[in-house]
Amino acid sequence: MTRTVWDSSVGKKTVMAVSGLIMLLYLVVHMLGNLKIFFGSGEFNHYAHWLRTLGEPFLHYEWALWIIRVVLVAAVVAHATAAYQLSRRDIRARPSKYVHKKARASYATRTMRWGGIILGLFIVWHILDLTTGTVHPDGFEAGHPYQNVVDTFSTWYGDTIYIVAMLALGLHIRHGFWSAAQTLGAGSRTRDRALRTVADVLAAVLTAGFIAVPVAVMTGVVS
């Protein structure tokens, strides 16, 4: 039964919708946490420490954080796999390109695939930069996330990579939220305008919220 659902286009779209909403929920929480950097190093570092002690004493140190990471990795893998397989299926169904592109296709729709690739590469860089410290500039300081963030956004390439990725994220969310709503049956003639508005607002708020951090470091508001 599970295999049959997964093999169908509807099943893959449903997996994309559900995994996308899981990632969207994480992004909202992650953005709010990032904005704590405006309250100073003590507040930001305390928040980072709290994430590692979440669930204690019932859970051991960092267990909750690892549970969240595992769920996110599963969501990302499921989302990317379903997207890739749907894309290949779509290409096989129409081997020759359309003579005329659909006029209604938005910029976000046409760039979903490239946006997904950009975000995938960004996730790898982001982990290597601020989680493992492998590619972090000026020496990674474990337990000092505030300073690590400032170090990253004190470089032109750190700002460029992050801002480009967040712009791609905004476009991805704008189209993805709308698509997920349609796939899960939330869309209707009376709700479509409201859903499009929610998609636009979510994309704008998340993009602005994430980009605010590197901009604040660049302008000296956060240092």
C-alpha positions as CSV (number, residue, x, y, z in Angstrom):
1,M,0.0,0.0,0.0
2,T,2.8,2.5,1.0
3,R,4.7,1.6,-2.2
4,T,1.6,2.1,-4.3
5,V,1.0,5.5,-2.9
6,W,4.7,6.5,-3.3
7,D,4.8,5.4,-6.9
8,S,1.8,7.6,-7.8
9,S,2.3,11.3,-8.8
10,V,-0.4,12.3,-6.2
11,G,1.5,10.4,-3.5
12,K,4.8,12.1,-4.4
13,K,3.1,15.5,-4.4
14,T,1.6,14.7,-1.0
15,V,5.0,13.8,0.4
16,M,6.4,17.0,-1.0
17,A,3.5,19.0,0.6
18,V,3.8,17.4,4.1
19,S,7.6,17.5,4.2
20,G,7.5,21.1,2.9
21,L,5.2,22.2,5.7
22,I,7.4,20.5,8.3
23,M,10.4,22.5,7.0
24,L,8.3,25.7,6.9
25,L,7.4,25.3,10.5
26,Y,11.1,24.8,11.4
27,L,12.0,27.9,9.3
28,V,9.6,30.1,11.2
29,V,11.0,29.0,14.6
30,H,14.6,29.2,13.3
31,M,14.0,32.7,12.1
32,L,12.6,33.8,15.4
33,G,15.6,32.3,17.2
34,N,18.0,34.0,14.8
35,L,16.5,37.4,15.6
36,K,17.5,37.0,19.2
37,I,21.0,38.1,18.0
38,F,19.6,41.7,18.2
39,F,19.4,41.4,22.0
40,G,23.1,40.8,22.4
41,S,25.6,38.0,22.7
42,G,24.4,36.8,26.1
43,E,20.8,36.4,25.0
44,F,21.7,34.7,21.7
45,N,24.3,32.3,23.3
46,H,21.8,31.5,26.1
47,Y,19.2,30.6,23.5
48,A,21.7,28.3,21.7
49,H,22.5,26.6,25.0
50,W,18.8,26.2,25.8
51,L,18.3,24.3,22.5
52,R,20.8,21.7,23.7
53,T,19.2,21.2,27.1
54,L,15.6,21.1,25.7
55,G,13.6,18.3,27.3
56,E,16.0,17.7,30.2
57,P,15.9,15.8,32.5
58,F,13.6,13.5,30.6
59,L,15.9,13.7,27.6
60,H,19.7,13.7,27.8
61,Y,21.8,16.7,26.7
62,E,21.2,17.5,22.9
63,W,18.8,14.6,22.4
64,A,15.9,16.9,21.5
65,L,18.1,18.8,19.1
66,W,19.2,15.6,17.4
67,I,15.5,14.4,17.2
68,I,14.7,17.7,15.4
69,R,17.7,17.3,13.1
70,V,16.7,13.7,12.2
71,V,13.2,14.8,11.4
72,L,14.5,17.7,9.3
73,V,16.9,15.5,7.4
74,A,14.1,13.0,6.7
75,A,11.9,15.8,5.5
76,V,14.6,17.3,3.2
77,V,15.5,13.9,1.7
78,A,11.8,13.0,1.1
79,H,11.1,16.4,-0.4
80,A,14.1,16.4,-2.7
81,T,13.6,12.8,-3.8
82,A,9.9,13.3,-4.6
83,A,10.7,16.6,-6.5
84,Y,13.4,14.9,-8.5
85,Q,11.3,11.9,-9.4
86,L,8.3,14.1,-10.4
87,S,10.6,16.2,-12.5
88,R,12.0,13.2,-14.3
89,R,8.5,11.8,-14.8
90,D,7.4,15.2,-16.2
91,I,10.3,15.2,-18.7
92,R,9.6,11.7,-19.9
93,A,5.9,12.6,-20.4
94,R,6.8,15.5,-22.7
95,P,10.3,14.8,-24.3
96,S,10.1,17.9,-26.5
97,K,9.9,21.4,-25.0
98,Y,6.8,23.4,-25.4
99,V,6.9,25.8,-28.4
100,H,5.4,28.5,-26.2
101,K,5.8,28.8,-22.4
102,K,2.7,29.1,-20.3
103,A,1.9,32.8,-19.8
104,R,0.7,32.2,-16.3
105,A,3.9,30.5,-15.1
106,S,5.4,32.8,-12.5
107,Y,9.1,33.5,-12.0
108,A,9.0,31.5,-8.8
109,T,7.4,28.5,-10.6
110,R,10.0,28.6,-13.4
111,T,12.9,28.7,-10.9
112,M,11.7,26.1,-8.4
113,R,14.2,23.5,-9.6
114,W,17.2,25.8,-9.5
115,G,16.0,27.2,-6.2
116,G,15.9,23.8,-4.7
117,I,19.5,23.1,-5.9
118,I,20.7,26.4,-4.5
119,L,19.0,25.7,-1.1
120,G,20.5,22.1,-1.0
121,L,24.0,23.5,-1.6
122,F,23.4,26.2,1.0
123,I,22.3,23.7,3.6
124,V,25.6,21.8,3.2
125,W,27.6,25.1,3.4
126,H,25.6,26.4,6.4
127,I,26.2,23.2,8.4
128,L,29.9,23.1,7.6
129,D,30.1,26.8,8.5
130,L,28.1,27.2,11.7
131,T,27.6,23.6,13.0
132,T,30.8,21.8,12.4
133,G,33.0,24.9,11.8
134,T,34.8,23.1,8.9
135,V,34.7,26.1,6.5
136,H,34.2,28.8,9.2
137,P,36.4,31.9,8.8
138,D,38.7,33.2,11.6
139,G,38.5,30.1,13.8
140,F,35.3,28.4,14.9
141,E,34.4,28.8,18.6
142,A,32.3,26.0,20.0
143,G,29.7,27.3,22.4
144,H,29.9,30.9,21.1
145,P,27.4,31.0,18.3
146,Y,27.1,34.8,18.5
147,Q,30.7,35.3,17.6
148,N,30.6,32.6,14.9
149,V,27.6,34.3,13.2
150,V,29.4,37.7,13.3
151,D,32.5,36.1,11.9
152,T,30.6,34.6,9.0
153,F,28.8,37.8,8.1
154,S,31.9,39.9,8.3
155,T,33.0,38.3,5.1
156,W,31.7,39.3,1.6
157,Y,31.3,35.7,0.5
158,G,29.4,34.7,3.7
159,D,26.9,37.6,3.1
160,T,26.6,36.8,-0.6
161,I,26.0,33.1,-0.1
162,Y,23.4,33.6,2.6
163,I,21.5,36.5,1.0
164,V,21.3,34.7,-2.4
165,A,20.1,31.5,-0.6
166,M,17.4,33.4,1.3
167,L,16.1,35.1,-1.8
168,A,15.8,31.6,-3.4
169,L,14.1,30.5,-0.2
170,G,11.5,33.2,-0.5
171,L,10.6,32.3,-4.0
172,H,10.5,28.6,-3.0
173,I,8.1,29.3,-0.1
174,R,5.9,31.6,-2.2
175,H,5.2,28.9,-4.8
176,G,5.6,25.9,-2.5
177,F,3.1,27.0,0.1
178,W,0.5,27.5,-2.6
179,S,1.2,24.2,-4.2
180,A,1.1,22.4,-0.9
181,A,-2.3,23.9,-0.1
182,Q,-3.7,22.7,-3.5
183,T,-2.2,19.2,-3.0
184,L,-3.7,18.8,0.5
185,G,-7.1,20.0,-0.7
186,A,-7.1,23.4,1.2
187,G,-7.6,25.4,-2.0
188,S,-11.0,26.5,-3.3
189,R,-12.5,29.3,-5.3
190,T,-13.3,31.3,-2.1
191,R,-9.9,30.6,-0.4
192,D,-7.5,30.9,-3.2
193,R,-6.9,34.7,-2.8
194,A,-6.4,34.3,0.9
195,L,-3.9,31.4,0.4
196,R,-1.9,33.4,-2.2
197,T,-1.8,36.3,0.3
198,V,-0.6,34.0,3.1
199,A,2.1,32.6,0.7
200,D,3.3,36.1,-0.2
201,V,3.4,37.3,3.4
202,L,5.2,34.1,4.6
203,A,7.8,34.4,1.9
204,A,8.4,38.1,2.5
205,V,8.5,37.9,6.3
206,L,10.9,34.9,6.3
207,T,13.2,36.3,3.6
208,A,13.4,39.7,5.4
209,G,13.8,38.1,8.8
210,F,16.7,35.9,7.7
211,I,18.4,38.6,5.7
212,A,18.2,41.1,8.6
213,V,21.0,39.3,10.4
214,P,23.8,39.6,7.8
215,V,22.6,43.1,7.0
216,A,22.9,44.0,10.7
217,V,26.4,42.7,10.9
218,M,27.4,44.5,7.7
219,T,26.1,47.8,8.9
220,G,27.5,47.4,12.4
221,V,24.2,47.1,14.2
222,V,25.4,43.7,15.4
223,S,29.1,43.4,16.2
